[in-house]
Amino acid sequence: MKNNLNNVRNNWGDYINPHPAVMVVAKRPEITFVKGKGSWLWDNTGKAYLDFVQGWAVNCLGHSPDILLEAITRQASELIHAGPGFFNAPMLQLSDALVAHSCFDQVFFTNSGAEANEGAIKLARKWGSVHKQGAYEMITLQNGFHGRTLATMSASGKAEWESLYAPKVSGFVKVPQNDIDAMRAAINNNTVAIMLEPIQGESGVHPASHAYLQGVRELADEHGVLLIFDEVQTGMGRTGTLFAYEQSGVQPDVMTLGKGLGGGVPLGAMLIKKEFACFEPGDQGGTFNGNPLMTAAGFAILNALVAPGFPEQVKAKGAMLAEGLQTLSARYGLGEVRGCGLLLALDCAAIAAAEVVDQMFSLGALVNAPRAHTLRFMPALNVQKSDIEHFLSMLEQAFASVIEKHAVKGECA
Ligand SMILES: Cc1ncc(COP(=O)(O)O)c(C=O)c1O
């Protein structure tokens, strides 16, 4: 019986799981990654890859930065875990630092972005039950992404998830992004909060306009509903400021973080303004929340991200990458370049983005395709300019060979 598992095929065409003891939730390539440093990863055969995915926009200072190694090593020798019922020093340091560098007053730590959003949903519902006659409905955006717990999948506006894991958690109303009239029309007496990403990352990097965010803030104030920004992907310096909300002229009431917060270790957070604090002891928690090893890592990362000149160099490198992508787009008749800082996307017109991803993988580079015809770029925030140049020349090679392959076959990619 066990041996047969080696031969089990799933319903994804010819994909065969090369490691049958690992549950299949993604089509993973056969190689194993064994080492990473900065913008580079190495597999078990010794092949090097220039990494512009960075663990899904997680390793904001690249692979294994020295400051992270030092913080984790030092903390591991002092205290790894005491439990969520107690304070610990790194938890306090990181809470104070996040409060000092944002418009928020209080922090709740989690293990992931989805868990931070789940916490924000609970906070909104509790707030609605205490302050808004039991209102519980949340308005979220079509094509938005908030995570993979049942509630955050229900909050997400991913069309492919419509019927997955039915029945969904109820109470989420979806409206199109950048349509203030649709948002206004969706608000009713049962609305407790609006939750959105300032830039939708998983949908293919689609920014909410600043005018839209300002309009949403006004609507939230007018109707007394919470405004929650999911900055799991846009936060921690990714867009050229520590948080994306800073560029919009709007302060949300609640913000969630994940990904870059731990710089590679699992850490998320929900930040709130103190007037919205409504949890009572026992309402929310989790065994690892505020774990000192993770928060020590987060504190080291945050200090590096707020160092003088750091955000400016993110903007400069983002502009350099965007310019290179524009040049490629013009040369090969591709589409729009979108995004901000080092969260960028390129539409590939008729070319299948997955083919470019595969070609880049063969050449020794990692890039992500969040949509069938869109590539997304999320390199380390301290990526070297020479690595951006190198990456762009590999990308040009990849496009040229995909286009040539299809020209030979006389078809569209
Ligand atoms: C905007 C946003 N929110 C939430 C999440 C979920 O975070 P996690 O995968 O850490 O649960 C993601 C992950 O891609 C995200 O991009």
The ligand as an SDF file (V2000), in Angstrom:
LIG
                    3D

 16 16  0  0  0  0  0  0  0  0999 V2000
   -2.1700   40.8060    1.3170 C   0  0  0  0  0  0  0  0  0  0  0  0
   -1.9980   39.4560    1.9580 C   0  0  0  0  0  0  0  0  0  0  0  0
   -2.6910   39.1730    3.0680 N   0  0  0  0  0  0  0  0  0  0  0  0
   -2.5680   37.9980    3.6880 C   0  0  0  0  0  0  0  0  0  0  0  0
   -1.7230   37.0260    3.2070 C   0  0  0  0  0  0  0  0  0  0  0  0
   -1.6100   35.7160    3.9300 C   0  0  0  0  0  0  0  0  0  0  0  0
   -0.4060   35.6550    4.6230 O   0  0  0  0  0  0  0  0  0  0  0  0
    0.1330   34.2410    5.1290 P   0  0  0  0  0  0  0  0  0  0  0  0
    0.4160   33.4270    3.9030 O   0  0  0  0  0  0  0  0  0  0  0  0
    1.3580   34.5660    5.9310 O   0  0  0  0  0  0  0  0  0  0  0  0
   -0.9370   33.6450    5.9560 O   0  0  0  0  0  0  0  0  0  0  0  0
   -0.9760   37.2720    2.0520 C   0  0  0  0  0  0  0  0  0  0  0  0
   -0.0900   36.2380    1.5000 C   0  0  0  0  0  0  0  0  0  0  0  0
    0.2920   36.2440    0.3540 O   0  0  0  0  0  0  0  0  0  0  0  0
   -1.1220   38.5190    1.4140 C   0  0  0  0  0  0  0  0  0  0  0  0
   -0.4440   38.8160    0.2980 O   0  0  0  0  0  0  0  0  0  0  0  0
  1  2  1  0
  2  3  1  0
  2 15  2  0
  3  4  2  0
  4  5  1  0
  5  6  1  0
  5 12  2  0
  6  7  1  0
  7  8  1  0
  8  9  2  0
  8 10  1  0
  8 11  1  0
 12 13  1  0
 12 15  1  0
 13 14  2  0
 15 16  1  0
M  END
$$$$
